């Protein structure tokens, strides 16, 4: 894993280079405790809203949508 996973973020599931799901994270856990974020190098459990068809080799891509004010 590179970077971090955040509970308030959106996530894409990529399988063989194709997006199979895009949505929000339902829960994020580390050592059976709910957490807000998990950084690279730590194990975690992640559940996605409306998706549970994980397969070996799937890639989870986490992203945040931010509003930028133009002055």
Secondary structure per residue as TSV (DSSP state, phi and psi in degrees):
chain	resnum	aa	ss	phi	psi
A	1	X	-	360.0	138.3
A	2	X	-	-114.5	143.7
A	3	X	S	80.6	-132.7
A	4	X	E	-155.4	159.6
A	5	X	E	-107.7	135.7
A	6	X	E	-122.4	138.8
A	7	X	T	-61.4	-34.3
A	8	X	T	-86.1	8.5
A	9	X	S	-91.4	171.0
A	10	X	E	-99.5	161.4
A	11	X	E	-144.7	143.4
A	12	X	E	-112.9	141.1
A	13	X	E	-107.9	119.0
A	14	X	E	-107.9	133.5
A	15	X	E	-131.9	118.6
A	16	X	T	54.6	38.1
A	17	X	T	81.7	-2.5
A	18	X	E	-110.0	139.8
A	19	X	E	-75.2	122.5
A	20	X	E	-106.1	-16.1
A	21	X	E	-159.7	146.3
A	22	X	E	-141.9	129.3
A	23	X	E	-177.0	-155.6
A	24	X	E	-107.0	158.9
A	25	X	E	-79.9	128.2
A	26	X	E	-84.9	-42.3
A	27	X	E	-152.5	152.6
A	28	X	E	-137.0	123.3
A	29	X	E	-130.8	146.2
A	30	X	E	-133.8	123.2
A	31	X	T	52.7	44.6
A	32	X	T	64.8	14.9
A	33	X	E	-114.7	139.0
A	34	X	E	-65.8	134.3
A	35	X	-	-133.2	160.0
A	36	X	S	-84.3	-32.7
A	37	X	E	-152.1	156.3
A	38	X	E	-133.6	126.0
A	39	X	E	-91.3	163.9
A	40	X	T	-53.8	141.1
A	41	X	T	96.9	-7.2
A	42	X	S	-114.0	143.0
A	43	X	-	-78.4	149.8
A	44	X	-	-156.0	166.2
A	45	X	E	-115.4	134.4
A	46	X	E	-131.4	131.6
A	47	X	E	-115.7	138.2
A	48	X	E	-108.4	146.4
A	49	X	T	-70.4	122.0
A	50	X	T	77.0	16.8
A	51	X	B	-146.9	131.0
A	52	X	-	-146.9	18.6
A	53	X	-	-98.1	53.0
A	54	X	-	-67.5	145.2
A	55	X	-	-134.2	154.9
A	56	X	T	-59.1	131.7
A	57	X	T	97.6	-7.7
A	58	X	-	-62.8	145.6
A	59	X	E	-113.3	128.7
A	60	X	E	-100.2	124.7
A	61	X	E	-116.9	113.9
A	62	X	E	-97.9	137.3
A	63	X	E	-147.5	158.1
A	64	X	-	-123.1	137.7
A	65	X	-	-97.9	121.9
A	66	X	-	-119.0	143.1
A	67	X	-	-89.2	134.7
A	68	X	-	-116.2	127.1
A	69	X	-	-87.7	129.0
A	70	X	-	-100.7	125.3
A	71	X	-	-104.0	360.0
